[in-house]
Amino acid sequence: MSPDEKLAHMANQIGRFFQSQKADTAVAAITDHLLKFWDPRMRQAIRAQVADGTARLDPLVREAVERLGNDGSA
């Protein structure tokens, strides 16, 4: 598994943890988790994957990543 695939896999695992919640609550929780526990370089890397279309993310996770700012903040 490449480093990019690993990031997407980890992000999707976080998303699965929150998937039982309402969509808007889950997206906010995923975004919060990424901000609290992911290094800024990890957040920037996953955003880059979304931007170039290579990220294989579940829909709620993709939305959460898209909420991150260009610098990886919210």
NUDREN-273236 format. One line per field, with one value per atom (N, C-alpha, C): residue number from 1; atom name; y negated, z negated, x negated. Coordinates in steps of 0.05 Angstrom, whole numbers, padded with zeros to 5 digits. Layout:
<pts>
k <- (NUM  ...) $
a <- (CA  ...) $
y <- (Y  ...) $
z <- (Z  ...) $
x <- (X  ...) $
</pts>
This chain:
<pts>
k <- (1  1  1  2  2  2  3  3  3  4  4  4  5  5  5  6  6  6  7  7  7  8  8  8  9  9  9  10  10  10  11  11  11  12  12  12  13  13  13  14  14  14  15  15  15  16  16  16  17  17  17  18  18  18  19  19  19  20  20  20  21  21  21  22  22  22  23  23  23  24  24  24  25  25  25  26  26  26  27  27  27  28  28  28  29  29  29  30  30  30  31  31  31  32  32  32  33  33  33  34  34  34  35  35  35  36  36  36  37  37  37  38  38  38  39  39  39  40  40  40  41  41  41  42  42  42  43  43  43  44  44  44  45  45  45  46  46  46  47  47  47  48  48  48  49  49  49  50  50  50  51  51  51  52  52  52  53  53  53  54  54  54  55  55  55  56  56  56  57  57  57  58  58  58  59  59  59  60  60  60  61  61  61  62  62  62  63  63  63  64  64  64  65  65  65  66  66  66  67  67  67  68  68  68  69  69  69  70  70  70  71  71  71  72  72  72  73  73  73  74  74  74) $
a <- (N  CA  C  N  CA  C  N  CA  C  N  CA  C  N  CA  C  N  CA  C  N  CA  C  N  CA  C  N  CA  C  N  CA  C  N  CA  C  N  CA  C  N  CA  C  N  CA  C  N  CA  C  N  CA  C  N  CA  C  N  CA  C  N  CA  C  N  CA  C  N  CA  C  N  CA  C  N  CA  C  N  CA  C  N  CA  C  N  CA  C  N  CA  C  N  CA  C  N  CA  C  N  CA  C  N  CA  C  N  CA  C  N  CA  C  N  CA  C  N  CA  C  N  CA  C  N  CA  C  N  CA  C  N  CA  C  N  CA  C  N  CA  C  N  CA  C  N  CA  C  N  CA  C  N  CA  C  N  CA  C  N  CA  C  N  CA  C  N  CA  C  N  CA  C  N  CA  C  N  CA  C  N  CA  C  N  CA  C  N  CA  C  N  CA  C  N  CA  C  N  CA  C  N  CA  C  N  CA  C  N  CA  C  N  CA  C  N  CA  C  N  CA  C  N  CA  C  N  CA  C  N  CA  C  N  CA  C  N  CA  C  N  CA  C  N  CA  C  N  CA  C  N  CA  C  N  CA  C) $
y <- (00023  00000  -00025  -00043  -00067  -00086  -00106  -00125  -00139  -00146  -00160  -00141  -00116  -00097  -00093  -00093  -00089  -00112  -00137  -00160  -00158  -00150  -00147  -00125  -00103  -00081  -00090  -00104  -00114  -00133  -00151  -00170  -00156  -00135  -00120  -00104  -00095  -00082  -00101  -00125  -00146  -00150  -00153  -00157  -00134  -00109  -00087  -00088  -00098  -00100  -00119  -00140  -00161  -00157  -00136  -00134  -00129  -00120  -00116  -00142  -00164  -00190  -00202  -00223  -00238  -00249  -00252  -00260  -00285  -00306  -00332  -00329  -00314  -00309  -00292  -00272  -00255  -00270  -00287  -00303  -00322  -00334  -00352  -00337  -00313  -00297  -00287  -00280  -00271  -00294  -00317  -00341  -00347  -00346  -00352  -00332  -00307  -00286  -00291  -00298  -00303  -00327  -00347  -00371  -00365  -00349  -00344  -00324  -00303  -00281  -00276  -00289  -00286  -00309  -00302  -00322  -00340  -00366  -00383  -00373  -00359  -00348  -00326  -00311  -00290  -00302  -00323  -00337  -00350  -00361  -00373  -00352  -00329  -00307  -00296  -00292  -00281  -00302  -00328  -00349  -00349  -00344  -00344  -00320  -00297  -00274  -00281  -00294  -00302  -00321  -00341  -00361  -00349  -00329  -00317  -00293  -00286  -00265  -00237  -00233  -00206  -00194  -00210  -00200  -00181  -00158  -00139  -00141  -00161  -00166  -00162  -00152  -00151  -00179  -00182  -00209  -00227  -00217  -00234  -00242  -00225  -00231  -00252  -00249  -00269  -00296  -00297  -00323  -00335  -00318  -00328  -00339  -00325  -00334  -00360  -00362  -00387  -00411  -00406  -00428  -00439  -00423  -00432  -00455  -00475  -00497  -00488  -00505  -00498  -00493  -00504  -00499  -00476  -00462  -00439  -00445  -00471  -00479  -00480  -00486  -00488  -00517) $
z <- (00000  00000  00000  00018  00020  -00003  -00009  -00030  -00025  00000  00006  00002  00009  00004  -00026  -00041  -00070  -00082  -00074  -00084  -00079  -00054  -00047  -00064  -00067  -00083  -00112  -00123  -00151  -00153  -00134  -00134  -00132  -00115  -00112  -00138  -00152  -00178  -00198  -00198  -00216  -00208  -00182  -00172  -00180  -00179  -00186  -00216  -00232  -00261  -00265  -00250  -00253  -00235  -00218  -00199  -00210  -00235  -00247  -00256  -00255  -00262  -00237  -00242  -00220  -00203  -00177  -00158  -00167  -00173  -00181  -00206  -00225  -00250  -00245  -00228  -00221  -00207  -00188  -00174  -00193  -00211  -00230  -00248  -00257  -00275  -00260  -00235  -00219  -00216  -00209  -00206  -00232  -00253  -00280  -00286  -00280  -00285  -00269  -00244  -00227  -00237  -00246  -00257  -00283  -00300  -00326  -00325  -00309  -00310  -00286  -00264  -00241  -00240  -00233  -00229  -00205  -00206  -00184  -00156  -00156  -00130  -00120  -00139  -00131  -00119  -00133  -00123  -00095  -00092  -00065  -00044  -00051  -00032  -00023  -00042  -00035  -00019  -00025  -00009  00019  00022  00049  00065  00052  00065  00075  00058  00066  00090  00088  00109  00136  00136  00161  00170  00153  00161  00156  00141  00136  00110  00092  00066  00070  00057  00057  00030  00027  00001  00002  -00021  -00024  -00023  -00014  -00010  -00035  -00059  -00083  -00089  -00084  -00089  -00069  -00044  -00023  -00031  -00040  -00048  -00072  -00091  -00114  -00105  -00087  -00078  -00062  -00047  -00032  -00050  -00075  -00094  -00105  -00103  -00113  -00094  -00106  -00090  -00073  -00056  -00039  -00055  -00079  -00096  -00115  -00111  -00128  -00153  -00157  -00180  -00172  -00192  -00186  -00180) $
x <- (-00017  00000  -00018  -00013  -00029  -00021  -00038  -00032  -00005  00000  00026  00049  00047  00068  00072  00050  00052  00068  00062  00077  00107  00113  00142  00154  00140  00150  00156  00137  00140  00163  00166  00188  00215  00216  00241  00248  00227  00232  00245  00235  00246  00275  00280  00307  00326  00317  00334  00341  00323  00329  00353  00355  00376  00400  00400  00422  00449  00451  00478  00491  00477  00488  00501  00517  00528  00506  00510  00489  00475  00490  00476  00460  00470  00455  00430  00433  00410  00388  00396  00376  00361  00376  00363  00344  00352  00336  00310  00313  00290  00271  00281  00264  00250  00264  00253  00230  00235  00215  00190  00193  00170  00154  00168  00155  00140  00152  00140  00117  00120  00102  00083  00089  00071  00052  00027  00006  00014  00007  00014  00005  -00018  -00027  -00009  00003  00022  00047  00056  00081  00076  00053  00046  00044  00033  00030  00057  00075  00102  00118  00114  00127  00116  00090  00079  00090  00094  00106  00134  00150  00177  00175  00157  00155  00147  00129  00121  00137  00157  00176  00167  00145  00135  00144  00157  00166  00190  00188  00210  00224  00240  00253  00283  00293  00322  00334  00359  00370  00369  00375  00374  00345  00327  00298  00289  00297  00289  00300  00325  00336  00321  00313  00298  00271  00257  00231  00234  00256  00261  00266  00275  00279  00253  00231  00205  00196  00183  00173  00148  00139  00116  00091  00090  00067  00072  00094  00100  00115  00123  00139  00168  00185  00214  00222) $
</pts>
